[in-house]
Each structure stands twice: as C-alpha cells, then as structure tokens.
Amino acid sequence: TFQMHFSTRKSLVRNAANVWSISSVSLIAGGVLYIYVTSTHAETVGRFQAGEELVNVTSNSSLHTPSNAQYRYYSEAETRWMFVFLFGFSVFADFLQCLYPTKDVANSVRSENPDEKLPLKQQVYAIVTVLVHPRVLLFVPRFLSHGLFVSFY
C-alpha cells in the first residue's frame, strides 16, 4: 500500500495516525452534514410502509407510533446530485492517487520486506490448499446457510 511504500520504521506510526485522523474527520463531517440535511429538510407529509399497510402521514396526523418519525424523501434531482458528487469525489481521489510519487523511499517498510511474486499456477495452488484445510471446511455449512438466508430473506 501507499503507507508501507512511503513509510520508514520511524515514520510508520505517524503516517498511520495521519490516515486514521483523516478518515475520522471525514466520518464526523459526513455525519454532521447528514444531521443537518435530515433535520432541516425532513418532510412529515408523505407515505411510508408500516408493516403490511401503507400509511399516509399528514402534517396534522395524530399517529404516535415510533414509525411516525420525520422521514427524508429524496427527489430524483437530489438523488442525481448525490450521485454526481460521489462520482466526482471518486474521480478526484483517483486523480490524486495518480499523482503519488513513484520513487522508492530509502529504508521503507516495503523495501525491507520485498514482495514475493508467484506465477498464476502457484497462486491458485496456494488458494486451493487454504480452502481445503480442515479448519476452513468447518465453516462451509455456516457460509452456505448464511448465503441462502441473505439471498432469500
């Protein structure tokens, strides 16, 4: 990864802390933005599914069930703008990744542990040997039941 490629043993902890702090700040900022959008633009008028029935909620409705909360109904235009924003953010992130330096850093963690490049045949063999290990085979019923449950629930 980028962090292992451009970190030395001394700077690895600092770089890991920087990555963690950036991701935490972005989660907090996204949460604050979500709270703002849902609290200032929520609609109490609309329709929602409550069990088996479709309930109409009006501004003077006297429903006092937990499902009578304020709901946010996104219009087609709002959904498209969210897509455009997320797509643009992804393209920008890809562009930034293309700008990463390509030179190796002296004494990087990656240079201490060079990658072992296996041919495809050996990679497939390594995967198959792990999959047929007895301890992994113990999970097969669990994976099957979970897959069927999630697929047909």
Salt bridges, closest charged atoms under 4 A:
GLU76 OE2 - ARG80 NE 3.32
GLU78 OE2 - ARG72 NH2 2.60
ASP104 OD1 - HIS5 NE2 2.86
GLU112 OE1 - ARG9 NE 2.93
ASP115 OD2 - ARG110 NH2 3.24
